[in-house]
Amino acid sequence: MPIAVDIDVMLAKRKMSVGELADRVGITPANLAVLKNGRAKAVRFATLAALCEVLECQPGDLLRWEAEGAAAAAG
């Protein structure tokens, strides 16, 4: 998928665990893992806003576009 999710980068910068983020955002750790690992098909704006509020960041800090094939070439 051409949209890459960088939640793990922000978690590391904030020294926060997935469980703590899930609790503070109000979603399950399993659903956060689906999003964090790039397996989500969609994300609600309310969830994105809550992530940004808790992590004190902008949506662009969490999501970025990659050209098709770039991830395969890099990995």
trRosetta pair geometry for C-beta under 8 A, 3 or more apart (Angstrom, degrees):
i j d omega theta_ij theta_ji phi_ij phi_ji
1 4 8.0 158 93 -68 86 49
1 38 6.4 -177 52 175 121 104
2 65 5.6 13 147 -159 98 77
2 66 5.4 -155 -159 66 61 63
2 67 6.7 -8 -134 -134 109 11
2 68 5.7 -54 -79 -66 107 66
3 38 7.7 173 97 -140 73 94
3 63 5.9 -15 -171 -164 104 102
3 64 7.4 152 -155 79 57 32
3 65 6.0 -35 -98 -100 60 59
3 66 7.5 172 -89 19 11 80
4 38 6.5 -33 -137 -101 51 127
4 63 7.3 147 77 -156 49 50
4 64 5.2 -20 60 66 97 85
4 65 7.5 158 15 -109 82 8
4 66 5.1 58 -24 -16 116 120
4 71 7.0 163 -82 -84 115 121
5 35 6.2 -172 -156 159 163 68
5 36 6.1 -155 119 -141 130 27
5 37 7.6 10 64 48 129 12
5 38 5.1 -171 21 -79 107 73
5 40 7.6 70 -51 32 152 111
5 62 6.5 -8 -154 165 71 77
5 63 6.1 -21 -105 -99 61 67
6 9 4.3 -19 175 22 97 123
6 10 6.5 98 123 -17 84 91
6 61 6.9 -112 84 154 122 52
6 62 5.7 -159 61 -148 79 31
6 63 7.3 -155 19 -64 87 20
6 64 6.5 38 -18 2 121 107
7 10 5.8 -60 -154 41 39 107
7 11 6.1 44 149 -24 71 105
7 21 7.7 136 179 150 115 165
7 32 7.5 -158 151 -178 162 89
7 35 6.6 68 -21 117 151 98
7 36 4.4 -93 64 -113 131 84
7 51 7.1 -71 -115 -161 109 134
7 55 8.0 -131 -143 -70 73 158
7 62 5.7 32 -76 -145 68 96
8 11 5.4 -49 -144 34 35 116
8 12 6.4 36 156 -20 65 102
8 36 5.9 96 -47 -169 87 109
9 12 6.0 -56 -155 34 29 109
9 13 6.5 27 150 -17 64 107
9 61 7.9 -138 92 170 115 81
10 13 5.5 -52 -145 38 36 113
10 14 6.1 19 159 -6 68 112
10 55 4.7 27 160 -167 132 141
10 57 5.6 -85 -126 -16 134 159
10 61 6.0 89 -79 139 121 111
10 62 6.3 -32 -15 -89 144 80
11 14 6.1 -68 -144 48 26 98
11 16 5.1 -109 -149 71 70 84
11 17 7.3 57 -169 -127 118 10
11 18 6.7 -7 -127 -71 155 61
11 21 6.3 -74 -104 -39 104 144
11 55 7.7 -68 -70 -113 51 119
12 15 7.3 24 -173 -75 32 44
14 55 5.8 -121 -37 -140 153 75
14 56 7.5 138 -99 35 124 99
16 20 5.1 -123 -170 82 89 127
16 21 5.5 97 136 -56 123 94
16 55 7.6 -132 36 -104 150 81
17 20 4.6 96 56 6 84 101
17 21 7.0 -150 93 -3 45 85
18 21 5.8 -57 -149 39 31 110
18 22 6.2 34 154 -22 66 107
18 29 5.7 87 131 -145 103 97
18 32 5.8 161 -172 110 95 130
18 33 6.6 47 -174 -73 146 81
18 36 6.9 -66 -120 -29 117 165
19 22 5.7 -54 -146 35 29 112
19 23 6.4 30 156 -18 63 105
19 29 5.4 -16 -100 -92 64 129
20 23 5.8 -54 -150 35 31 112
20 24 6.3 22 157 -13 66 110
21 24 5.9 -62 -145 42 30 105
21 25 5.9 19 161 -12 68 113
21 32 6.3 141 99 -154 107 153
21 51 7.5 36 -178 -128 112 78
21 54 6.3 130 -142 124 74 143
21 55 7.3 18 -127 -65 115 98
22 25 6.1 -62 -140 43 25 103
22 27 5.5 -96 -150 79 78 71
22 28 6.2 -10 -170 154 129 16
22 29 4.4 -105 -25 -78 170 60
22 31 7.6 127 -132 60 111 85
22 32 4.5 -117 -87 -14 99 147
23 26 7.7 27 176 -70 26 37
24 54 4.6 123 121 -128 124 136
25 32 7.2 124 54 -90 141 120
25 47 6.9 55 173 -153 121 72
25 50 4.5 112 -148 130 81 119
25 51 5.8 14 -111 -76 134 62
25 54 5.6 -90 -70 -8 80 151
26 50 6.5 -79 31 -171 101 159
27 31 4.7 -101 167 81 113 126
27 32 5.5 134 97 -54 116 89
27 47 6.4 43 -52 -131 139 113
28 31 4.6 92 58 8 86 100
28 32 6.9 -151 94 -4 46 85
29 32 5.5 -55 -145 40 34 113
29 33 6.2 40 154 -25 67 104
30 33 5.7 -52 -149 32 30 113
30 34 6.7 35 151 -21 62 100
31 34 5.6 -46 -151 30 37 115
31 35 6.7 33 152 -13 64 103
32 35 5.7 -56 -152 40 35 110
32 36 5.8 35 152 -21 69 111
33 36 5.5 -53 -135 41 31 112
33 37 5.9 18 166 -9 66 113
34 37 6.4 -65 -141 44 20 100
34 39 4.9 -89 -160 75 71 105
34 40 5.1 101 133 -66 94 84
35 38 8.0 40 173 -64 30 23
35 39 7.8 -87 -63 54 18 69
35 40 4.5 15 -98 -27 61 141
35 43 6.1 79 -126 -96 120 116
35 47 7.8 -146 -90 145 159 136
40 43 5.9 59 133 -62 146 86
43 47 5.5 -118 -178 78 87 122
43 48 5.4 95 131 -56 120 101
44 47 4.4 92 63 4 90 102
44 48 6.9 -158 94 -4 47 84
45 48 5.4 -54 -144 41 36 113
45 49 6.0 40 154 -22 68 104
46 49 5.7 -51 -146 36 29 113
46 50 6.4 30 153 -19 62 105
47 50 5.7 -53 -147 36 32 110
47 51 6.4 35 152 -20 65 104
48 51 5.7 -51 -148 34 31 113
48 52 6.4 30 153 -17 64 106
48 59 5.7 28 171 -112 121 106
48 62 7.2 -177 -146 75 87 148
48 63 7.9 -25 -132 -20 122 129
49 52 5.7 -56 -149 38 31 111
49 53 6.3 33 153 -22 65 106
50 53 5.6 -51 -145 34 32 113
50 54 6.3 25 159 -13 66 107
51 54 6.1 -60 -146 41 27 104
51 55 5.9 0 165 5 66 117
51 57 8.0 -42 132 58 81 104
51 62 6.2 64 126 -94 133 162
52 55 6.3 -67 -132 54 23 94
52 56 7.7 77 169 -101 54 7
52 57 5.5 -114 -140 73 69 65
52 58 6.4 31 -139 -126 122 16
52 59 6.0 -48 -74 -62 133 61
52 61 7.7 121 -118 48 87 111
52 62 7.1 -108 -77 -12 80 133
53 56 7.4 13 -180 -73 26 47
55 61 7.5 -160 119 101 127 131
55 62 7.5 113 67 -71 155 114
57 61 3.8 -95 173 63 125 151
57 62 6.5 125 104 -38 131 92
58 61 5.0 110 57 -8 68 100
58 62 7.9 -153 98 3 46 86
59 62 5.9 -69 -159 42 42 104
59 63 5.9 -19 165 29 81 109
60 63 6.7 -73 -116 63 31 72
60 64 7.0 66 -164 -82 67 77
66 70 4.5 -136 173 69 102 130
66 71 5.6 86 118 -46 152 92
67 70 4.6 97 63 -30 80 121
69 72 5.4 -58 -152 42 48 112
69 73 5.9 48 152 -23 77 107
70 73 5.8 -56 -145 38 30 110
70 74 6.2 25 157 -17 65 111
71 74 5.9 -58 -144 39 29 108
71 75 6.1 19 160 -16 65 112
72 75 6.1 -60 -139 38 27 104
